[in-house]
Amino acid sequence: MKSSQKFLSIFALILCVPILSCAGKSSSNEVPAPKKESYQHVTEVPKESLKIVEAFQNLNRYVADTVLQSVVEVDVEEIKTRNVSPIPFFFFGDPEDGNGLQKEYKAEGLGSGVIVLKDKNTYYVLTNNHVAGSASKITVKLWDSREFECKLIGHDERKDIALISFESKDDIPVATLGDSDSVRTGDFCFAMGAPLGYSQSVTSGIVSATGRSGSGIGNISDFIQTDASINQGNSGGPLVNIYGEVIGINTWIASSSGGSVGIGFAIPINNIKKAISDFVSTGKVSYGWLGVSLVEADKDFLSELGIENQKGAFVSQIFLNSPAIKGGMLAGDYIVSLNGNPVRDVNQLVRDVGELKADEIAKFGVIRNGQNVALEVKIEGREDKTVNDSSKLWPGFFVRPISDKYREDAKLPRTVEGVQIYNVQAKSPAATLRLQNGDIITAVNGRKIHDVKDFYAELSNETKECWFDIYTMEGHNIETQKFKF
């Protein structure tokens, strides 16, 4: 390197030192603005992609704007009672132990609802039974904060729905009811309501599944499952599709914490449409009644009946003088079809029979003793008093095969054959005959039986009277009295 070049380099370095030193010693906290060149890596959002996102956003806005004006917050008061001690400081025990005085108090609750019907100045709001079914005072709050006091038109515990109404001369939007039978897994959906009191909330997601069972929570409906966030306060609010139609009523969540974990359930709206009309006309839901007790039969049980790979519902018991008896149905029948449609399981059959009208002729396909039998039954209206009368429930117990494990544990002799009794119903014919859970039925009307198939085959032959030979838990052989039909 030439001497002149070395000089220039050293000179440049000397010039830079004070500049760097000044930056390090500056008392200012301002960060120097980055050079313009540092932004050059940012690219524009592709217009075509942006259009797709904007279209989806516009859809969300449309659904929210369309439906939210029909969604209400439901505020309720319920009169409850509690025990209070007449003695100060509870000297003689806990006031909740049942020995105190009864005192009434008001309990407040909150849920959601959706306006589904208008008749002149009367607006009808659909919600859950567990929200408004036992309320002493009901108030709804609209999207614009107007409040109206409501009256309870009707409620139904089996479906967990209630219909309330309020009066207004104003024009208030009514929600459009969709077709929940057309809902498919993967469909976009929106849950609306007042979760935790935050009115007019909207969450979105997809339909996670359809046809979920609700028997475990005492509800005869099947359910639409969704991952749209549902929390306390959402109960009774609508589940809505992308067309702004109500496809379900949000009802319950599966959660270990009590909050939303993305597993929420809504009653399909098609399960409710008839109930809305029933509420308005009679104040209660009308159900069709067949008069049987149904159970899900496992593979081993069905195998003993000679039934393989066939979905259906097993008639374990039948009400005497019921529509089923009059139509020729018997305990031991395996129902495989209703009005030409296949029966998937017990829950579905219970719902479908419930939707039938009184005096309607229903066609059932059953398997009896290995043979296909066609029956026509005239359906009657369901009455709680009749349904709860176990004295008419024949035979009043369930049976199951004698398992090898039970035979070994109970030291049951190999010579004892038949079926084992369980779940004897109180006040039923079985209770009248003094049958006990665990007893083994070895003969019906003196005819020996070997398995479940034999038991129901013999049971189906009796029309006037019936008795059983029993091998008891204590190892005794006895014969019951005769039960006369």
C-alpha positions in Angstrom: 0.0 0.0 0.0 1.3 3.5 -0.8 2.0 6.0 1.9 -0.7 8.4 0.7 -3.3 5.6 0.9 -2.2 4.7 4.4 -2.6 8.3 5.4 -6.2 8.6 4.0 -7.2 5.4 5.8 -5.9 6.6 9.2 -7.5 10.0 8.6 -10.9 8.4 8.0 -10.6 6.3 11.1 -9.8 9.3 13.2 -12.9 11.1 11.9 -15.1 8.2 12.8 -14.0 7.9 16.4 -15.5 11.0 17.8 -18.8 10.3 16.0 -19.1 6.9 17.6 -18.1 8.3 21.0 -20.8 11.0 20.8 -23.5 8.4 20.1 -22.5 6.3 23.1 -22.4 9.3 25.5 -25.7 10.9 24.4 -28.1 11.6 27.2 -31.1 11.2 24.9 -33.3 8.0 25.2 -34.5 8.2 21.7 -33.8 5.3 19.4 -32.5 6.4 16.1 -35.0 5.9 13.3 -34.1 2.9 11.2 -33.0 3.5 7.7 -35.6 3.4 5.0 -33.8 0.4 3.4 -34.7 -1.8 6.4 -38.4 -1.8 5.3 -37.7 -3.1 1.9 -38.4 -6.7 2.9 -42.2 -6.0 3.5 -44.4 -7.1 0.6 -48.0 -6.1 -0.2 -50.8 -8.6 0.6 -51.9 -10.2 -2.6 -55.1 -8.5 -3.6 -56.8 -11.8 -4.6 -56.1 -13.3 -1.2 -57.3 -10.2 0.5 -60.6 -10.4 -1.4 -61.2 -13.9 0.0 -60.5 -12.9 3.6 -62.7 -9.7 3.2 -65.5 -11.8 1.7 -65.4 -14.1 4.7 -65.3 -11.1 7.0 -68.3 -9.6 5.2 -70.1 -12.9 5.7 -69.4 -12.8 9.4 -70.7 -9.2 9.6 -73.8 -10.2 7.6 -74.7 -13.1 9.8 -74.1 -11.1 13.0 -76.1 -8.1 11.8 -78.9 -10.3 10.6 -79.4 -12.6 13.6 -78.3 -10.6 16.6 -81.4 -8.4 16.5 -83.4 -11.6 17.2 -81.1 -12.8 20.0 -82.0 -11.8 23.6 -80.5 -12.0 27.1 -82.8 -13.9 29.4 -82.7 -12.7 33.1 -84.6 -14.8 35.6 -85.6 -14.9 39.2 -86.5 -18.1 41.0 -88.0 -18.5 44.4 -86.2 -21.1 46.4 -86.2 -22.2 50.0 -83.5 -23.0 52.5 -83.4 -24.2 56.1 -82.5 -21.6 58.7 -82.1 -22.2 62.4 -84.5 -20.5 64.8 -81.7 -20.3 67.4 -79.0 -17.6 67.1 -75.5 -18.7 66.3 -76.8 -22.2 65.4 -76.1 -23.6 68.9 -77.9 -26.8 68.1 -76.3 -27.7 64.7 -76.0 -26.7 61.1 -79.0 -24.7 59.8 -78.7 -26.8 56.6 -79.3 -30.1 58.4 -83.1 -30.0 57.7 -84.1 -29.3 61.3 -84.5 -25.5 60.9 -87.2 -23.3 59.5 -87.9 -22.9 55.8 -87.1 -19.5 54.4 -87.7 -18.3 50.9 -85.1 -16.3 48.9 -84.7 -15.1 45.4 -82.1 -16.7 43.2 -81.1 -14.9 40.0 -79.9 -16.5 36.8 -79.0 -15.6 33.3 -79.2 -17.3 29.9 -80.0 -16.5 26.3 -82.9 -16.9 23.9 -83.9 -16.2 20.3 -87.1 -14.8 18.9 -88.7 -17.5 16.7 -92.3 -16.4 16.2 -94.6 -13.4 16.1 -98.3 -13.3 16.4 -99.7 -9.7 16.2 -98.0 -7.9 19.1 -96.8 -11.1 20.8 -93.2 -12.2 20.3 -92.2 -15.8 21.3 -88.7 -16.5 22.5 -87.2 -20.0 22.5 -84.7 -20.8 25.3 -83.8 -23.8 27.6 -85.9 -25.3 30.3 -83.0 -25.1 32.7 -82.9 -21.3 32.0 -86.6 -20.3 32.4 -88.6 -23.5 33.2 -88.9 -22.8 36.9 -88.5 -19.0 37.0 -91.0 -16.8 38.9 -89.9 -13.7 37.0 -88.5 -13.6 33.5 -87.1 -10.5 31.6 -85.5 -10.3 28.2 -83.1 -7.7 27.0 -82.9 -6.9 23.3 -79.9 -5.9 21.3 -80.7 -2.2 21.7 -81.0 -2.6 25.5 -84.8 -2.5 25.6 -86.2 -4.7 28.3 -89.5 -6.6 28.4 -91.1 -8.7 31.1 -92.1 -12.2 29.9 -94.5 -14.9 30.7 -93.8 -18.6 30.5 -95.8 -20.3 27.7 -94.6 -23.8 28.2 -91.5 -25.9 29.1 -90.4 -29.4 28.6 -87.8 -31.2 30.7 -87.2 -34.1 28.3 -86.0 -31.8 25.5 -84.8 -29.1 27.9 -86.6 -26.3 26.0 -89.0 -23.5 27.1 -91.0 -20.9 25.2 -91.6 -17.5 26.7 -93.4 -14.4 25.3 -93.5 -10.7 25.6 -95.7 -7.9 24.1 -94.5 -5.1 21.9 -96.1 -2.9 19.2 -92.7 -2.3 17.7 -91.4 -4.2 14.7 -88.7 -6.6 16.1 -86.9 -9.0 13.7 -87.7 -12.7 14.0 -85.0 -15.3 13.4 -85.3 -17.7 10.5 -85.3 -21.4 11.3 -83.1 -23.6 9.2 -83.0 -27.3 8.4 -80.8 -29.1 10.9 -81.1 -32.4 9.0 -78.9 -30.8 6.3 -76.1 -29.9 8.7 -72.8 -31.7 8.1 -69.6 -32.1 10.0 -67.2 -29.4 9.0 -69.9 -26.7 8.3 -69.1 -23.2 9.5 -71.3 -22.0 12.4 -71.8 -19.2 14.9 -72.9 -19.4 18.5 -74.7 -16.3 19.9 -76.0 -15.2 23.2 -74.9 -13.7 26.5 -71.9 -15.8 27.8 -71.0 -14.8 31.4 -73.4 -11.8 30.9 -71.7 -10.4 27.9 -74.8 -9.8 25.7 -74.8 -10.0 22.0 -71.6 -12.1 21.8 -70.8 -14.0 18.7 -68.3 -16.9 18.5 -67.5 -18.9 15.4 -66.3 -22.4 14.6 -67.3 -25.5 12.8 -69.7 -28.3 13.3 -67.5 -30.9 15.0 -70.1 -33.8 14.8 -73.8 -34.5 14.5 -76.0 -37.0 16.2 -74.3 -36.9 19.6 -76.3 -38.7 22.3 -77.8 -36.7 25.2 -79.1 -39.6 27.2 -76.4 -39.2 29.8 -77.7 -35.7 30.8 -81.4 -36.7 30.8 -82.2 -35.2 27.4 -83.8 -37.3 24.6 -82.4 -35.1 21.8 -79.4 -35.9 19.8 -77.0 -33.0 19.5 -74.9 -30.9 17.1 -71.4 -30.7 18.5 -69.4 -27.5 17.8 -66.0 -26.0 18.7 -67.6 -22.5 18.6 -67.0 -21.2 22.1 -70.0 -21.7 24.4 -70.0 -20.7 28.1 -72.4 -20.2 31.0 -75.0 -17.8 29.8 -75.0 -19.1 26.2 -77.7 -21.6 27.2 -80.8 -21.0 25.1 -79.0 -19.0 22.4 -79.0 -19.9 18.8 -76.4 -21.9 16.8 -76.5 -20.3 13.3 -75.3 -21.4 9.9 -73.6 -19.2 7.2 -77.0 -18.3 5.8 -78.1 -16.6 9.0 -80.5 -19.5 9.8 -80.9 -21.0 13.3 -79.9 -24.7 13.2 -79.8 -25.4 16.9 -80.2 -24.1 20.5 -77.1 -24.1 22.6 -77.6 -26.2 25.6 -74.6 -27.7 27.3 -70.8 -28.1 27.3 -68.4 -30.9 28.1 -65.7 -29.4 30.3 -63.5 -30.3 33.3 -63.2 -26.7 34.3 -66.7 -25.4 33.7 -65.5 -23.1 30.9 -65.4 -23.6 27.2 -62.8 -26.1 25.9 -64.3 -26.3 22.4 -66.8 -29.0 23.1 -70.3 -27.5 23.0 -73.7 -29.0 22.1 -76.8 -27.6 20.6 -80.3 -29.2 20.2 -81.0 -29.5 16.4 -83.8 -27.1 15.5 -85.7 -29.8 13.6 -86.1 -31.6 17.0 -87.9 -28.4 18.3 -90.1 -27.1 15.5 -93.1 -29.3 16.5 -92.6 -28.4 20.1 -92.9 -24.7 19.4 -96.3 -25.3 17.8 -97.3 -27.5 20.8 -96.3 -24.8 23.3 -98.4 -22.2 21.5 -101.5 -24.4 21.1 -101.5 -26.4 24.4 -98.7 -25.1 26.6 -96.9 -28.4 26.6 -95.1 -30.8 24.2 -97.1 -33.7 22.9 -95.3 -37.0 22.5 -96.4 -40.2 20.9 -96.3 -43.3 23.1 -95.6 -46.9 22.1 -95.6 -48.5 25.6 -92.3 -50.4 25.7 -89.1 -50.3 27.7 -86.1 -50.3 25.4 -82.4 -51.2 26.0 -79.3 -51.3 24.0 -78.4 -54.9 23.5 -74.7 -55.8 23.3 -73.2 -58.3 20.8 -73.2 -61.2 23.3 -76.9 -60.7 24.1 -77.9 -60.4 20.5 -75.8 -63.5 19.6 -77.9 -65.5 22.1 -81.0 -64.3 20.3 -79.4 -65.4 17.0 -79.1 -61.8 15.7 -75.8 -60.7 14.1 -74.7 -57.4 12.6 -78.2 -55.8 12.9 -78.8 -52.3 14.4 -82.0 -51.8 16.3 -83.6 -51.4 19.8 -84.5 -54.3 22.1 -87.9 -54.5 23.8 -87.0 -55.8 27.2 -90.4 -55.0 28.8 -93.8 -53.9 27.6 -96.7 -52.1 29.2 -99.9 -54.1 29.5 -102.8 -52.6 27.6 -100.4 -50.3 25.7 -100.5 -49.5 22.0 -97.6 -52.0 21.5 -99.5 -54.9 23.2 -102.6 -54.0 21.2 -100.5 -54.0 18.0 -99.1 -57.4 18.6 -95.6 -56.4 19.9 -94.0 -58.6 22.6 -91.2 -58.4 25.1 -88.2 -59.9 23.4 -88.9 -58.2 20.0 -86.0 -56.5 18.4 -87.2 -53.4 16.5 -85.2 -52.8 13.3 -87.4 -50.3 11.4 -90.1 -47.7 11.9 -92.2 -46.6 8.9 -89.7 -48.1 6.5 -86.7 -46.3 8.1 -83.9 -48.3 9.8 -83.6 -48.0 13.5 -80.0 -47.1 14.5 -80.3 -47.2 18.3 -82.6 -46.8 21.3 -82.2 -43.0 21.5 -83.1 -42.5 17.9 -86.2 -44.7 18.2 -87.4 -42.9 21.3 -87.1 -39.5 19.5 -88.9 -40.8 16.4 -91.7 -42.4 18.3 -92.1 -39.2 20.4 -92.6 -37.2 17.1 -95.5 -39.4 16.1 -99.0 -38.1 16.6 -101.7 -39.7 18.7 -103.9 -42.1 16.6 -101.3 -42.3 13.9 -100.7 -45.8 12.5 -97.0 -46.7 12.7 -95.4 -49.6 10.9 -92.7 -51.5 12.8 -90.3 -54.2 11.5 -89.2 -56.5 14.3 -87.1 -59.7 14.6 -88.9 -62.3 16.8 -87.4 -65.7 17.4 -85.2 -65.3 14.4 -88.1 -64.3 12.1 -88.9 -60.9 10.5 -92.3 -59.8 11.6 -94.3 -56.7 10.4 -96.5 -54.9 12.9 -98.9 -52.0 12.7 -99.5 -50.0 15.9 -101.9 -47.2 16.6 -99.9 -44.7 18.6 -101.3 -43.0 21.7 -100.4 -39.8 23.5 -97.8 -40.0 26.2 -99.1 -39.4 29.7 -96.6 -39.2 32.7 -99.1 -41.0 35.0 -99.3 -44.0 32.7 -95.6 -44.1 31.9 -94.6 -44.1 35.5 -97.0 -46.9 36.5 -94.6 -49.8 36.8 -97.5 -52.1 37.9 -98.4 -52.4 34.2 -94.8 -53.1 33.1 -94.3 -56.8 32.0 -92.4 -58.7 33.1 -90.9 -56.0 35.3 -87.3 -57.1 35.1 -84.4 -57.5 32.7 -82.5 -60.7 32.0 -79.0 -61.5 30.9 -77.0 -64.6 30.0 -75.3 -66.5 32.8 -71.6 -65.6 32.4 -68.8 -68.0 33.1 -67.4 -65.5 35.6 -70.7 -65.3 37.5 -71.1 -69.0 37.5 -67.6 -69.4 39.0 -67.9 -66.5 41.5 -71.4 -67.7 42.7 -70.3 -71.4 42.6 -73.4 -72.0 40.4 -73.7 -75.7 39.5 -73.3 -76.6 35.8 -76.7 -78.3 35.9 -78.4 -74.9 36.5 -79.3 -73.3 33.2 -81.4 -70.3 32.2 -81.2 -66.6 32.5 -80.2 -64.2 35.3 -82.7 -61.6 36.6 -81.6 -58.0 37.3 -83.1 -54.6 37.7 -86.4 -55.7 39.2 -88.9 -52.9 39.0 -90.7 -51.9 42.2 -94.5 -52.6 42.2 -94.2 -54.5 38.9 -95.5 -58.0 38.2 -92.0 -59.2 39.0 -92.1 -57.6 42.4 -95.6 -59.1 43.0 -94.1 -62.6 42.2 -91.3 -61.8 44.8 -88.5 -62.1 42.2 -85.1 -60.9 43.3 -82.1 -59.5 41.5 -79.6 -62.3 40.9 -82.2 -65.1 40.8 -81.9 -67.6 37.9 -85.0 -68.4 35.8 -84.8 -72.0 34.8 -88.3 -72.6 33.4 -91.3 -70.6 32.1 -94.7 -72.2 32.8 -93.0 -75.5 33.5 -90.9 -75.5 30.3 -87.2 -75.6 30.7 -85.1 -72.8 29.2 -81.4 -72.8 28.5 -80.7 -69.2 27.4 -82.1 -65.7 26.5 -83.6 -66.9 23.3 -85.5 -69.7 25.0 -86.7 -67.3 27.7 -88.3 -64.8 25.3 -89.6 -67.5 23.0 -91.5 -69.1 26.0 -92.6 -65.7 27.3 -94.1 -64.8 23.9 -96.3 -67.9 24.1 -98.2 -66.8 27.2 -101.4 -64.7 26.9 -103.4 -65.6 30.0 -101.1 -66.4 32.8 -97.4 -67.0 33.5 -95.1 -68.4 36.3 -91.5 -69.1 36.7 -89.2 -71.8 38.2 -86.4 -70.0 40.1 -83.0 -71.0 41.4 -82.4 -68.5 44.2 -79.2 -66.8 45.3 -79.4 -69.1 48.4 -79.4 -72.2 46.2 -83.1 -73.1 46.5 -85.4 -74.2 43.7 -88.8 -72.6 44.0 -91.9 -72.0 41.8 -93.5 -68.6 41.8 -97.2 -67.9 41.9 -99.1 -67.4 38.6 -99.4 -63.9 37.2 -102.7 -63.5 35.3 -102.9 -61.0 32.5 
